[in-house]
Amino acid sequence: MAHELPPCPMTILPRACDRHADDEIASRYAHGAYVKNLNAAIEKHPNLGSKSPEDLIRDLNSIPEDIRGAVRNNGGGHVNHTMFWKIMKPQGGAIHRSNR
């Protein structure tokens, strides 16, 4: 099973400025690279293909040493970006103390 880039909920948000659009594009590009590189790493060990990225990084000691670094870096990047896209929302999260 190949891992896939999840849909981006940010594309439905209004753009405050071009800089935000550039940041989104750069982040999606990086996320895509993490997914591509994770898939390339686990191709060498087909038995790992059925595991979720979370399962892969949860027990790194069980990952063959020849791909452990790639799974840690790219699987971790994939998990972090996926979480980021899920928690993003218009107007951001909590109000920072300095903005009160």
N, CA, C and O atoms as a Tinker XYZ file with bonds, in Angstrom:
   400  protein
     1  N      0.848000   -1.180000    0.000000    73     2
     2  CA     0.000000    0.000000    0.000000    64     1     3
     3  C      0.887000    1.235000    0.000000    63     2     4     5
     4  O      1.726000    1.404000    0.885000    81     3
     5  N      0.706000    2.071000   -0.964000    73     3     6
     6  CA     1.466000    3.322000   -0.998000    64     5     7
     7  C      0.755000    4.368000   -0.154000    63     6     8     9
     8  O     -0.471000    4.468000   -0.152000    81     7
     9  N      1.550000    5.133000    0.554000    73     7    10
    10  CA     0.991000    6.231000    1.337000    64     9    11
    11  C      0.685000    7.377000    0.382000    63    10    12    13
    12  O      1.354000    7.547000   -0.637000    81    11
    13  N     -0.333000    8.160000    0.723000    73    11    14
    14  CA    -0.779000    9.233000   -0.170000    64    13    15
    15  C     -0.820000   10.563000    0.558000    63    14    16    17
    16  O     -0.990000   10.625000    1.776000    81    15
    17  N     -0.664000   11.611000   -0.207000    73    15    18
    18  CA    -0.790000   12.963000    0.300000    64    17    19
    19  C     -2.270000   13.230000    0.553000    63    18    20    21
    20  O     -3.071000   13.136000   -0.377000    81    19
    21  N     -2.657000   13.561000    1.792000    73    19    22
    22  CA    -4.073000   13.808000    2.059000    64    21    23
    23  C     -4.528000   15.119000    1.420000    63    22    24    25
    24  O     -3.707000   15.989000    1.132000    81    23
    25  N     -5.838000   15.261000    1.198000    73    23    26
    26  CA    -6.333000   16.511000    0.635000    64    25    27
    27  C     -6.034000   17.673000    1.575000    63    26    28    29
    28  O     -5.965000   17.498000    2.791000    81    27
    29  N     -5.864000   18.822000    1.018000    73    27    30
    30  CA    -5.507000   20.007000    1.797000    64    29    31
    31  C     -6.743000   20.860000    2.082000    63    30    32    33
    32  O     -7.321000   21.419000    1.149000    81    31
    33  N     -7.163000   20.974000    3.337000    73    31    34
    34  CA    -8.325000   21.795000    3.655000    64    33    35
    35  C     -8.047000   23.281000    3.501000    63    34    36    37
    36  O     -8.982000   24.079000    3.432000    81    35
    37  N     -6.787000   23.664000    3.446000    73    35    38
    38  CA    -6.431000   25.078000    3.361000    64    37    39
    39  C     -6.836000   25.709000    2.041000    63    38    40    41
    40  O     -6.941000   26.933000    1.961000    81    39
    41  N     -7.067000   24.919000    1.008000    73    39    42
    42  CA    -7.384000   25.491000   -0.297000    64    41    43
    43  C     -8.740000   26.182000   -0.297000    63    42    44    45
    44  O     -9.035000   26.949000   -1.213000    81    43
    45  N     -9.561000   25.930000    0.696000    73    43    46
    46  CA   -10.860000   26.581000    0.737000    64    45    47
    47  C    -10.838000   27.871000    1.550000    63    46    48    49
    48  O    -11.834000   28.593000    1.596000    81    47
    49  N     -9.721000   28.161000    2.181000    73    47    50
    50  CA    -9.629000   29.363000    2.997000    64    49    51
    51  C     -9.288000   30.567000    2.136000    63    50    52    53
    52  O     -8.557000   30.441000    1.154000    81    51
    53  N     -9.813000   31.736000    2.496000    73    51    54
    54  CA    -9.445000   32.934000    1.737000    64    53    55
    55  C     -7.971000   33.254000    1.945000    63    54    56    57
    56  O     -7.405000   32.978000    3.002000    81    55
    57  N     -7.378000   33.824000    0.951000    73    55    58
    58  CA    -5.969000   34.197000    1.025000    64    57    59
    59  C     -5.854000   35.607000    1.606000    63    58    60    61
    60  O     -6.402000   36.560000    1.051000    81    59
    61  N     -5.145000   35.731000    2.713000    73    59    62
    62  CA    -4.943000   37.051000    3.308000    64    61    63
    63  C     -3.914000   37.831000    2.503000    63    62    64    65
    64  O     -4.001000   39.052000    2.382000    81    63
    65  N     -2.951000   37.123000    1.962000    73    63    66
    66  CA    -1.939000   37.770000    1.134000    64    65    67
    67  C     -1.186000   36.696000    0.360000    63    66    68    69
    68  O     -1.313000   35.505000    0.643000    81    67
    69  N     -0.414000   37.125000   -0.602000    73    67    70
    70  CA     0.331000   36.171000   -1.426000    64    69    71
    71  C      1.288000   35.332000   -0.597000    63    70    72    73
    72  O      1.549000   34.178000   -0.938000    81    71
    73  N      1.810000   35.887000    0.476000    73    71    74
    74  CA     2.781000   35.169000    1.310000    64    73    75
    75  C      2.143000   33.893000    1.867000    63    74    76    77
    76  O      2.801000   32.854000    1.907000    81    75
    77  N      0.884000   33.948000    2.294000    73    75    78
    78  CA     0.225000   32.759000    2.818000    64    77    79
    79  C      0.082000   31.693000    1.729000    63    78    80    81
    80  O      0.261000   30.504000    1.991000    81    79
    81  N     -0.234000   32.117000    0.528000    73    79    82
    82  CA    -0.354000   31.167000   -0.576000    64    81    83
    83  C      0.998000   30.524000   -0.851000    63    82    84    85
    84  O      1.078000   29.318000   -1.081000    81    83
    85  N      2.053000   31.319000   -0.828000    73    83    86
    86  CA     3.400000   30.775000   -1.045000    64    85    87
    87  C      3.757000   29.770000    0.040000    63    86    88    89
    88  O      4.339000   28.724000   -0.248000    81    87
    89  N      3.412000   30.081000    1.291000    73    87    90
    90  CA     3.699000   29.167000    2.396000    64    89    91
    91  C      2.948000   27.849000    2.215000    63    90    92    93
    92  O      3.500000   26.775000    2.454000    81    91
    93  N      1.698000   27.937000    1.795000    73    91    94
    94  CA     0.908000   26.723000    1.599000    64    93    95
    95  C      1.504000   25.861000    0.500000    63    94    96    97
    96  O      1.624000   24.646000    0.655000    81    95
    97  N      1.874000   26.482000   -0.601000    73    95    98
    98  CA     2.460000   25.739000   -1.716000    64    97    99
    99  C      3.763000   25.073000   -1.278000    63    98   100   101
   100  O      3.998000   23.904000   -1.583000    81    99
   101  N      4.602000   25.811000   -0.570000    73    99   102
   102  CA     5.882000   25.255000   -0.104000    64   101   103
   103  C      5.649000   24.093000    0.854000    63   102   104   105
   104  O      6.351000   23.084000    0.790000    81   103
   105  N      4.668000   24.231000    1.741000    73   103   106
   106  CA     4.394000   23.175000    2.703000    64   105   107
   107  C      3.824000   21.940000    2.014000    63   106   108   109
   108  O      4.196000   20.819000    2.360000    81   107
   109  N      2.940000   22.122000    1.057000    73   107   110
   110  CA     2.382000   20.984000    0.328000    64   109   111
   111  C      3.466000   20.288000   -0.493000    63   110   112   113
   112  O      3.468000   19.062000   -0.609000    81   111
   113  N      4.379000   21.063000   -1.059000    73   111   114
   114  CA     5.483000   20.485000   -1.817000    64   113   115
   115  C      6.353000   19.628000   -0.896000    63   114   116   117
   116  O      6.712000   18.504000   -1.246000    81   115
   117  N      6.690000   20.156000    0.274000    73   115   118
   118  CA     7.505000   19.407000    1.240000    64   117   119
   119  C      6.772000   18.147000    1.683000    63   118   120   121
   120  O      7.372000   17.076000    1.772000    81   119
   121  N      5.479000   18.270000    1.963000    73   119   122
   122  CA     4.693000   17.121000    2.403000    64   121   123
   123  C      4.703000   16.043000    1.324000    63   122   124   125
   124  O      4.861000   14.858000    1.620000    81   123
   125  N      4.534000   16.458000    0.085000    73   123   126
   126  CA     4.570000   15.504000   -1.018000    64   125   127
   127  C      5.905000   14.781000   -1.104000    63   126   128   129
   128  O      5.955000   13.591000   -1.413000    81   127
   129  N      6.984000   15.503000   -0.831000    73   127   130
   130  CA     8.313000   14.890000   -0.849000    64   129   131
   131  C      8.449000   13.867000    0.276000    63   130   132   133
   132  O      9.041000   12.806000    0.081000    81   131
   133  N      7.903000   14.181000    1.454000    73   131   134
   134  CA     7.950000   13.219000    2.564000    64   133   135
   135  C      7.229000   11.932000    2.184000    63   134   136   137
   136  O      7.729000   10.837000    2.442000    81   135
   137  N      6.059000   12.062000    1.576000    73   135   138
   138  CA     5.273000   10.881000    1.180000    64   137   139
   139  C      6.027000   10.074000    0.120000    63   138   140   141
   140  O      6.131000    8.851000    0.217000    81   139
   141  N      6.546000   10.763000   -0.880000    73   139   142
   142  CA     7.288000   10.078000   -1.954000    64   141   143
   143  C      8.504000    9.340000   -1.393000    63   142   144   145
   144  O      8.756000    8.190000   -1.753000    81   143
   145  N      9.251000    9.996000   -0.518000    73   143   146
   146  CA    10.460000    9.378000    0.033000    64   145   147
   147  C     10.145000    8.256000    1.016000    63   146   148   149
   148  O     10.898000    7.286000    1.100000    81   147
   149  N      9.050000    8.369000    1.758000    73   147   150
   150  CA     8.626000    7.284000    2.639000    64   149   151
   151  C      8.268000    6.053000    1.802000    63   150   152   153
   152  O      8.689000    4.940000    2.115000    81   151
   153  N      7.493000    6.261000    0.740000    73   151   154
   154  CA     7.122000    5.147000   -0.131000    64   153   155
   155  C      8.348000    4.495000   -0.758000    63   154   156   157
   156  O      8.413000    3.270000   -0.858000    81   155
   157  N      9.319000    5.299000   -1.179000    73   155   158
   158  CA    10.542000    4.753000   -1.774000    64   157   159
   159  C     11.304000    3.904000   -0.760000    63   158   160   161
   160  O     11.838000    2.850000   -1.104000    81   159
   161  N     11.352000    4.361000    0.479000    73   159   162
   162  CA    12.069000    3.610000    1.514000    64   161   163
   163  C     11.408000    2.272000    1.798000    63   162   164   165
   164  O     12.086000    1.248000    1.883000    81   163
   165  N     10.082000    2.274000    1.946000    73   163   166
   166  CA     9.431000    1.019000    2.332000    64   165   167
   167  C      9.258000    0.057000    1.160000    63   166   168   169
   168  O      8.931000   -1.112000    1.366000    81   167
   169  N      9.474000    0.534000   -0.066000    73   167   170
   170  CA     9.458000   -0.384000   -1.216000    64   169   171
   171  C     10.509000   -1.477000   -1.055000    63   170   172   173
   172  O     10.339000   -2.588000   -1.557000    81   171
   173  N     11.585000   -1.162000   -0.363000    73   171   174
   174  CA    12.682000   -2.112000   -0.159000    64   173   175
   175  C     12.292000   -3.223000    0.811000    63   174   176   177
   176  O     12.947000   -4.264000    0.873000    81   175
   177  N     11.228000   -2.995000    1.562000    73   175   178
   178  CA    10.749000   -3.970000    2.552000    64   177   179
   179  C      9.222000   -4.030000    2.442000    63   178   180   181
   180  O      8.524000   -3.396000    3.232000    81   179
   181  N      8.697000   -4.791000    1.467000    73   179   182
   182  CA     7.257000   -4.814000    1.190000    64   181   183
   183  C      6.382000   -5.161000    2.399000    63   182   184   185
   184  O      5.214000   -4.773000    2.446000    81   183
   185  N      6.930000   -5.880000    3.363000    73   183   186
   186  CA     6.133000   -6.235000    4.547000    64   185   187
   187  C      5.745000   -5.000000    5.356000    63   186   188   189
   188  O      4.834000   -5.075000    6.181000    81   187
   189  N      6.404000   -3.881000    5.143000    73   187   190
   190  CA     6.082000   -2.649000    5.878000    64   189   191
   191  C      4.997000   -1.822000    5.194000    63   190   192   193
   192  O      4.478000   -0.872000    5.780000    81   191
   193  N      4.656000   -2.177000    3.961000    73   191   194
   194  CA     3.711000   -1.393000    3.177000    64   193   195
   195  C      2.319000   -1.306000    3.754000    63   194   196   197
   196  O      1.592000   -0.360000    3.452000    81   195
   197  N      1.927000   -2.253000    4.568000    73   195   198
   198  CA     0.573000   -2.232000    5.129000    64   197   199
   199  C      0.482000   -1.416000    6.417000    63   198   200   201
   200  O     -0.610000   -1.218000    6.950000    81   199
   201  N      1.620000   -0.942000    6.919000    73   199   202
   202  CA     1.623000   -0.179000    8.176000    64   201   203
   203  C      1.373000    1.300000    7.912000    63   202   204   205
   204  O      1.837000    1.855000    6.916000    81   203
   205  N      0.645000    1.917000    8.806000    73   203   206
   206  CA     0.423000    3.359000    8.701000    64   205   207
   207  C      1.717000    4.092000    9.033000    63   206   208   209
   208  O      2.599000    3.518000    9.671000    81   207
   209  N      1.847000    5.337000    8.616000    73   207   210
   210  CA     3.044000    6.098000    8.976000    64   209   211
   211  C      3.223000    6.196000   10.498000    63   210   212   213
   212  O      4.345000    6.156000   11.001000    81   211
   213  N      2.120000    6.325000   11.210000    73   211   214
   214  CA     2.193000    6.391000   12.674000    64   213   215
   215  C      2.757000    5.102000   13.253000    63   214   216   217
   216  O      3.588000    5.134000   14.160000    81   215
   217  N      2.304000    3.965000   12.726000    73   215   218
   218  CA     2.815000    2.678000   13.199000    64   217   219
   219  C      4.294000    2.506000   12.867000    63   218   220   221
   220  O      5.053000    1.945000   13.657000    81   219
   221  N      4.694000    2.989000   11.702000    73   219   222
   222  CA     6.093000    2.880000   11.308000    64   221   223
   223  C      7.006000    3.644000   12.265000    63   222   224   225
   224  O      8.044000    3.128000   12.677000    81   223
   225  N      6.623000    4.868000   12.618000    73   223   226
   226  CA     7.506000    5.666000   13.478000    64   225   227
   227  C      7.321000    5.367000   14.961000    63   226   228   229
   228  O      8.176000    5.705000   15.779000    81   227
   229  N      6.206000    4.733000   15.304000    73   227   230
   230  CA     5.955000    4.389000   16.709000    64   229   231
   231  C      6.981000    3.399000   17.242000    63   230   232   233
   232  O      7.365000    3.463000   18.409000    81   231
   233  N      7.419000    2.493000   16.391000    73   231   234
   234  CA     8.372000    1.468000   16.815000    64   233   235
   235  C      9.542000    1.433000   15.837000    63   234   236   237
   236  O      9.710000    0.470000   15.090000    81   235
   237  N     10.341000    2.486000   15.850000    73   235   238
   238  CA    11.455000    2.588000   14.905000    64   237   239
   239  C     12.476000    1.472000   15.048000    63   238   240   241
   240  O     13.154000    1.124000   14.082000    81   239
   241  N     12.590000    0.911000   16.243000    73   239   242
   242  CA    13.565000   -0.167000   16.423000    64   241   243
   243  C     13.217000   -1.404000   15.615000    63   242   244   245
   244  O     14.090000   -2.230000   15.347000    81   243
   245  N     11.949000   -1.548000   15.219000    73   243   246
   246  CA    11.554000   -2.709000   14.415000    64   245   247
   247  C     11.765000   -2.465000   12.915000    63   246   248   249
   248  O     11.617000   -3.384000   12.109000    81   247
   249  N     12.105000   -1.243000   12.549000    73   247   250
   250  CA    12.335000   -0.902000   11.147000    64   249   251
   251  C     13.764000   -1.305000   10.776000    63   250   252   253
   252  O     14.697000   -1.005000   11.520000    81   251
   253  N     13.947000   -1.978000    9.640000    73   251   254
   254  CA    15.309000   -2.358000    9.241000    64   253   255
   255  C     16.237000   -1.142000    9.215000    63   254   256   257
   256  O     15.861000   -0.052000    8.784000    81   255
   257  N     17.433000   -1.365000    9.681000    73   255   258
   258  CA    18.394000   -0.263000    9.841000    64   257   259
   259  C     18.680000    0.479000    8.537000    63   258   260   261
   260  O     18.929000    1.684000    8.551000    81   259
   261  N     18.645000   -0.234000    7.411000    73   259   262
   262  CA    18.978000    0.417000    6.140000    64   261   263
   263  C     17.969000    1.483000    5.718000    63   262   264   265
   264  O     18.285000    2.330000    4.882000    81   263
   265  N     16.752000    1.456000    6.287000    73   263   266
   266  CA    15.753000    2.479000    5.945000    64   265   267
   267  C     15.250000    3.236000    7.171000    63   266   268   269
   268  O     14.381000    4.100000    7.051000    81   267
   269  N     15.781000    2.924000    8.331000    73   267   270
   270  CA    15.278000    3.534000    9.573000    64   269   271
   271  C     15.334000    5.058000    9.540000    63   270   272   273
   272  O     14.366000    5.716000    9.921000    81   271
   273  N     16.425000    5.613000    9.102000    73   271   274
   274  CA    16.555000    7.076000    9.039000    64   273   275
   275  C     15.553000    7.682000    8.080000    63   274   276   277
   276  O     14.942000    8.706000    8.386000    81   275
   277  N     15.376000    7.066000    6.925000    73   275   278
   278  CA    14.419000    7.581000    5.939000    64   277   279
   279  C     12.992000    7.481000    6.459000    63   278   280   281
   280  O     12.185000    8.383000    6.232000    81   279
   281  N     12.672000    6.394000    7.155000    73   279   282
   282  CA    11.326000    6.240000    7.722000    64   281   283
   283  C     11.112000    7.256000    8.835000    63   282   284   285
   284  O     10.049000    7.870000    8.922000    81   283
   285  N     12.123000    7.434000    9.688000    73   283   286
   286  CA    12.012000    8.411000   10.779000    64   285   287
   287  C     11.794000    9.820000   10.213000    63   286   288   289
   288  O     10.863000   10.516000   10.620000    81   287
   289  N     12.638000   10.229000    9.292000    73   287   290
   290  CA    12.566000   11.588000    8.763000    64   289   291
   291  C     11.339000   11.823000    7.892000    63   290   292   293
   292  O     10.632000   12.814000    8.069000    81   291
   293  N     11.087000   10.923000    6.961000    73   291   294
   294  CA     9.993000   11.128000    6.013000    64   293   295
   295  C      8.642000   10.709000    6.569000    63   294   296   297
   296  O      7.634000   11.370000    6.319000    81   295
   297  N      8.614000    9.605000    7.326000    73   295   298
   298  CA     7.368000    9.221000    7.988000    64   297   299
   299  C      6.971000   10.265000    9.021000    63   298   300   301
   300  O      5.801000   10.630000    9.130000    81   299
   301  N      7.952000   10.740000    9.777000    73   299   302
   302  CA     7.679000   11.786000   10.768000    64   301   303
   303  C      7.211000   13.067000   10.120000    63   302   304   305
   304  O      6.281000   13.708000   10.610000    81   303
   305  N      7.847000   13.452000    9.019000    73   303   306
   306  CA     7.418000   14.656000    8.303000    64   305   307
   307  C      6.004000   14.515000    7.764000    63   306   308   309
   308  O      5.215000   15.458000    7.813000    81   307
   309  N      5.690000   13.342000    7.253000    73   307   310
   310  CA     4.338000   13.070000    6.730000    64   309   311
   311  C      3.308000   13.166000    7.858000    63   310   312   313
   312  O      2.272000   13.811000    7.696000    81   311
   313  N      3.584000   12.534000    8.988000    73   311   314
   314  CA     2.659000   12.567000   10.127000    64   313   315
   315  C      2.485000   13.992000   10.635000    63   314   316   317
   316  O      1.362000   14.424000   10.895000    81   315
   317  N      3.583000   14.725000   10.778000    73   315   318
   318  CA     3.500000   16.098000   11.278000    64   317   319
   319  C      2.708000   16.997000   10.336000    63   318   320   321
   320  O      1.875000   17.782000   10.791000    81   319
   321  N      2.954000   16.895000    9.033000    73   319   322
   322  CA     2.216000   17.728000    8.086000    64   321   323
   323  C      0.734000   17.354000    8.050000    63   322   324   325
   324  O     -0.127000   18.228000    7.952000    81   323
   325  N      0.440000   16.057000    8.129000    73   323   326
   326  CA    -0.962000   15.634000    8.126000    64   325   327
   327  C     -1.687000   16.202000    9.346000    63   326   328   329
   328  O     -2.812000   16.690000    9.231000    81   327
   329  N     -1.046000   16.140000   10.508000    73   327   330
   330  CA    -1.643000   16.712000   11.716000    64   329   331
   331  C     -1.825000   18.224000   11.553000    63   330   332   333
   332  O     -2.863000   18.770000   11.927000    81   331
   333  N     -0.835000   18.885000   11.004000    73   331   334
   334  CA    -0.897000   20.326000   10.784000    64   333   335
   335  C     -2.113000   20.690000    9.941000    63   334   336   337
   336  O     -2.851000   21.613000   10.288000    81   335
   337  N     -2.331000   19.976000    8.836000    73   335   338
   338  CA    -3.459000   20.299000    7.961000    64   337   339
   339  C     -4.792000   20.043000    8.655000    63   338   340   341
   340  O     -5.774000   20.737000    8.394000    81   339
   341  N     -4.828000   19.049000    9.538000    73   339   342
   342  CA    -6.083000   18.752000   10.242000    64   341   343
   343  C     -6.440000   19.818000   11.272000    63   342   344   345
   344  O     -7.620000   20.086000   11.496000    81   343
   345  N     -5.440000   20.429000   11.900000    73   343   346
   346  CA    -5.747000   21.385000   12.962000    64   345   347
   347  C     -5.809000   22.823000   12.472000    63   346   348   349
   348  O     -6.207000   23.712000   13.225000    81   347
   349  N     -5.422000   23.069000   11.223000    73   347   350
   350  CA    -5.499000   24.425000   10.689000    64   349   351
   351  C     -6.959000   24.823000   10.525000    63   350   352   353
   352  O     -7.812000   24.002000   10.190000    81   351
   353  N     -7.221000   26.089000   10.768000    73   351   354
   354  CA    -8.565000   26.610000   10.580000    64   353   355
   355  C     -8.492000   28.109000   10.381000    63   354   356   357
   356  O     -7.488000   28.733000   10.723000    81   355
   357  N     -9.539000   28.692000    9.836000    73   355   358
   358  CA    -9.533000   30.139000    9.666000    64   357   359
   359  C     -9.356000   30.828000   11.024000    63   358   360   361
   360  O     -9.886000   30.364000   12.033000    81   359
   361  N     -8.640000   31.888000   11.042000    73   359   362
   362  CA    -8.388000   32.679000   12.246000    64   361   363
   363  C     -7.472000   31.989000   13.257000    63   362   364   365
   364  O     -7.283000   32.513000   14.355000    81   363
   365  N     -6.908000   30.851000   12.927000    73   363   366
   366  CA    -5.949000   30.188000   13.803000    64   365   367
   367  C     -6.563000   29.594000   15.038000    63   366   368   369
   368  O     -7.779000   29.423000   15.126000    81   367
   369  N     -5.715000   29.280000   15.996000    73   367   370
   370  CA    -6.167000   28.627000   17.223000    64   369   371
   371  C     -6.349000   29.604000   18.358000    63   370   372   373
   372  O     -6.982000   30.648000   18.196000    81   371
   373  N     -5.798000   29.267000   19.504000    73   371   374
   374  CA    -5.961000   30.072000   20.706000    64   373   375
   375  C     -5.324000   31.454000   20.540000    63   374   376   377
   376  O     -4.411000   31.639000   19.736000    81   375
   377  N     -5.807000   32.384000   21.290000    73   375   378
   378  CA    -5.249000   33.731000   21.275000    64   377   379
   379  C     -3.981000   33.754000   22.095000    63   378   380   381
   380  O     -3.971000   33.342000   23.255000    81   379
   381  N     -2.922000   34.232000   21.497000    73   379   382
   382  CA    -1.640000   34.321000   22.208000    64   381   383
   383  C     -1.721000   35.454000   23.220000    63   382   384   385
   384  O     -2.361000   36.473000   22.965000    81   383
   385  N     -1.085000   35.283000   24.346000    73   383   386
   386  CA    -1.122000   36.285000   25.430000    64   385   387
   387  C     -0.744000   37.677000   24.944000    63   386   388   389
   388  O     -1.327000   38.666000   25.388000    81   387
   389  N      0.211000   37.764000   24.048000    73   387   390
   390  CA     0.656000   39.081000   23.585000    64   389   391
   391  C     -0.389000   39.779000   22.734000    63   390   392   393
   392  O     -0.264000   40.977000   22.480000    81   391
   393  N     -1.416000   39.069000   22.288000    73   391   394
   394  CA    -2.467000   39.659000   21.456000    64   393   395
   395  C     -3.716000   40.013000   22.239000    63   394   396   397
   396  O     -4.712000   40.430000   21.648000    81   395
   397  N     -3.687000   39.859000   23.540000    73   395   398
   398  CA    -4.883000   40.150000   24.341000    64   397   399
   399  C     -4.964000   41.604000   24.690000    63   398   400
   400  O     -5.906000   42.026000   25.360000    81   399
